[in-house]
Structure formats: structure tokens, C-alpha cells
Amino acid sequence: MTTVAAAVISAVASVMVGLLTLMGVIITNGRANRDIERKIAVAQAVTDTKLAELTREVREHNRLAKRVPVVEEQIKSVSHRITDIENILN
């Protein structure tokens, strides 16, 4: 075999190894990206669920916060009535 033929074979082999390495890197990166996207999707779903629950709790709290002053006013009124009744009975 001549040195030129050996050099060509060596060059072709090097190009083939490079292409196979490139294919391996592309496949590995593609799989890694899919795994990362899957993990992000799961984390987003968990975050969405927690946010929905927090929103529900805040709405419930706000309803309660609106009702407390009304109840306080009713308690004040009832307290005055009881005081008036006690004064009448004494």
C-alpha cells in the first residue's frame, strides 16, 4: 500500500469517526433535552396545582374577611339588646 492510499484511508476513517461522534452527541443531547422538558412540564403542573389551591384559599379568606365586620356589627347589636334587657329586668 502506498503512503497516499494509507493517508486517504486514515482521513476517511477520521471523518467517519467524527461523523459517528457527532451523531452520538446529537442523539444524547436530544434525549437530554426531552428529559429536561418532561421534568419542566411536571414542575409546571405542580406549580399550577399549588397556585390554584392558594388562589382558592385566598378567595375563601377574602369571603371570610368580608363577613367578619358584618358579624361584629351583629354581635354589637345583640350585646346592646342584652344590656337593654338586663337594665329593664333590674
C-alpha positions as CSV (number, residue, x, y, z in Angstrom):
1,M,0.0,0.0,0.0
2,T,1.3,3.4,-0.8
3,T,1.6,6.2,1.6
4,V,-1.1,8.2,-0.3
5,A,-3.6,5.3,-0.1
6,A,-2.8,5.0,3.6
7,A,-3.3,8.7,4.1
8,V,-6.6,8.6,2.3
9,I,-7.8,5.6,4.3
10,S,-6.7,7.3,7.5
11,A,-8.5,10.6,6.5
12,V,-11.7,8.7,5.6
13,A,-11.6,6.8,8.9
14,S,-11.1,10.0,10.8
15,V,-14.1,11.6,9.0
16,M,-16.2,8.6,9.7
17,V,-15.2,8.6,13.4
18,G,-16.0,12.3,13.6
19,L,-19.4,11.8,12.0
20,L,-20.3,8.9,14.3
21,T,-19.2,11.0,17.3
22,L,-21.3,13.9,16.1
23,M,-24.3,11.6,15.6
24,G,-23.8,10.3,19.2
25,V,-23.7,13.8,20.6
26,I,-26.8,14.9,18.7
27,I,-28.7,11.8,19.9
28,T,-27.6,12.3,23.5
29,N,-28.4,16.0,23.5
30,G,-31.9,15.2,22.1
31,R,-32.6,12.7,24.8
32,A,-31.3,15.0,27.5
33,N,-33.5,17.9,26.2
34,R,-36.6,15.6,26.2
35,D,-35.9,14.6,29.8
36,I,-35.4,18.2,30.8
37,E,-38.6,19.2,29.1
38,R,-40.5,16.4,30.8
39,K,-39.2,17.5,34.2
40,I,-40.1,21.1,33.5
41,A,-43.6,20.1,32.5
42,V,-44.0,18.1,35.7
43,A,-42.7,21.0,37.8
44,Q,-45.0,23.4,36.0
45,A,-48.0,21.1,36.6
46,V,-47.1,21.0,40.4
47,T,-46.7,24.8,40.4
48,D,-50.1,25.3,38.7
49,T,-51.8,23.0,41.2
50,K,-50.3,24.8,44.1
51,L,-51.2,28.2,42.7
52,A,-54.8,27.0,42.1
53,E,-55.0,25.8,45.7
54,L,-53.5,29.1,47.0
55,T,-55.9,31.1,44.9
56,R,-58.8,29.1,46.4
57,E,-57.6,29.7,49.9
58,V,-57.2,33.4,49.3
59,R,-60.7,33.7,47.9
60,E,-62.0,31.8,50.9
61,H,-60.1,34.1,53.2
62,N,-61.4,37.2,51.4
63,R,-65.0,36.0,51.8
64,L,-64.4,35.5,55.5
65,A,-62.8,38.9,55.8
66,K,-65.9,40.5,54.2
67,R,-68.2,38.6,56.6
68,V,-66.3,39.4,59.9
69,P,-67.3,43.1,60.1
70,V,-70.9,42.2,59.5
71,V,-70.8,39.6,62.2
72,E,-69.0,42.0,64.6
73,E,-71.8,44.6,63.9
74,Q,-74.4,42.0,64.6
75,I,-72.7,41.0,67.8
76,K,-72.5,44.6,68.9
77,S,-76.2,45.0,68.3
78,V,-77.1,41.8,70.2
79,S,-74.9,42.9,73.0
80,H,-76.7,46.2,73.2
81,R,-80.1,44.4,73.2
82,I,-78.9,42.1,76.0
83,T,-77.7,45.1,78.0
84,D,-81.1,46.8,77.5
85,I,-83.0,43.7,78.6
86,E,-80.8,43.4,81.7
87,N,-81.5,47.1,82.6
88,I,-85.2,46.5,82.2
89,L,-85.1,43.4,84.4
90,N,-83.1,45.0,87.1
